[in-house]
Structures are given as structure tokens and as C-alpha cells.
């Protein structure tokens, strides 16, 4: 029960952060990607702020402990090689993000708005995740 509550609180904090920073607005993200037009650097500051908070926590708390506060092992990635799967996935993610202006976190936050387009986005995202899971086995 503690794990579910922790996950819920973390998800709510993440969603609140996305909403407060207005990163749930696809136009804001697309303006960030429009470097030769009406460029909006807000997303860079949001990402930089997130890194500034999490990087020390990761290096001084998460990495040395090897376990969660509930005693479970941390499943940190061991692969350090850049391969075609990583590059291909990165390109697909970037294309989807660049075309739609939205990525998985804000998409889930935007479900509460009830717009049909976001439901289609999330449904196709889940379908893509299921297909990718089967292809990478």
C-alpha cells in the first residue's frame, strides 16, 4: 500500500509540475521547437530546473543505496552502449513529440481535459508501447 501511495503522490506532483509550468500545452512545446520562428525557451528552463533538483539526489541518494526506501532493489539501467534500438526509439519519440507537441507525461495529464484528440493520442501511444514490447522480446 505504501508503494501505491508513493507512486500516486509522485504522479500527482509530476502532473502538477507539468501543469504549473504549462508544459501540458502542445503550443508551448511546439514554440520551443521552433528555433527559427517564435522560439519560447521556457521548456529549457523547466528541464534545467528538473535536472538541477534530481541530479544531486540521484548521485548522492539513489545510486549509492541500490534499494528503495521500501527495501526493493533499484532497477537502474546497466546498458551504456548506444545502439540502433536506442537511436531508433529516440528518433521515433522525437518525431512524435515534434509533430504533436506532446509526450507521454503531459498526454496523461491532459486526459482530464476531455478532448477527443488527446484520447486518440493516448490510445495510439499505448498501442505503440504494446507493439514495441512484442517486437523487443
FENZI-V760216 format. One record per pair of residues at least 4 apart in sequence whose ideal C-beta (glycine too) atoms are under 6 Angstrom apart, sorted by sequence separation. I is the first residue (numbers start at 1). J is the second residue. D is the distance in whole Angstrom. If there is no record, write none. Layout:
BEGIN
i->I j->J d->D
i->I j->J d->D
END
This chain:
BEGIN
i->34 j->38 d->6
i->35 j->39 d->5
i->50 j->54 d->6
i->51 j->55 d->5
i->54 j->58 d->6
i->56 j->60 d->6
i->57 j->61 d->5
i->58 j->62 d->5
i->59 j->63 d->6
i->67 j->71 d->6
i->68 j->72 d->5
i->82 j->86 d->6
i->84 j->88 d->6
i->94 j->98 d->6
i->96 j->100 d->6
i->102 j->106 d->5
i->106 j->110 d->6
i->18 j->23 d->5
i->19 j->24 d->6
i->34 j->39 d->6
i->58 j->63 d->6
i->102 j->107 d->5
i->18 j->24 d->5
i->22 j->28 d->5
i->67 j->73 d->6
i->97 j->103 d->5
i->31 j->38 d->6
i->32 j->40 d->5
i->66 j->74 d->6
i->110 j->118 d->5
i->31 j->40 d->4
i->32 j->43 d->4
i->107 j->121 d->5
i->107 j->122 d->5
i->23 j->46 d->6
i->21 j->46 d->5
i->33 j->98 d->6
i->30 j->101 d->4
i->29 j->101 d->4
i->26 j->101 d->3
i->26 j->102 d->5
i->24 j->106 d->4
i->23 j->106 d->6
i->24 j->109 d->5
i->24 j->110 d->5
i->18 j->105 d->6
i->18 j->106 d->5
i->18 j->109 d->5
i->15 j->109 d->5
END
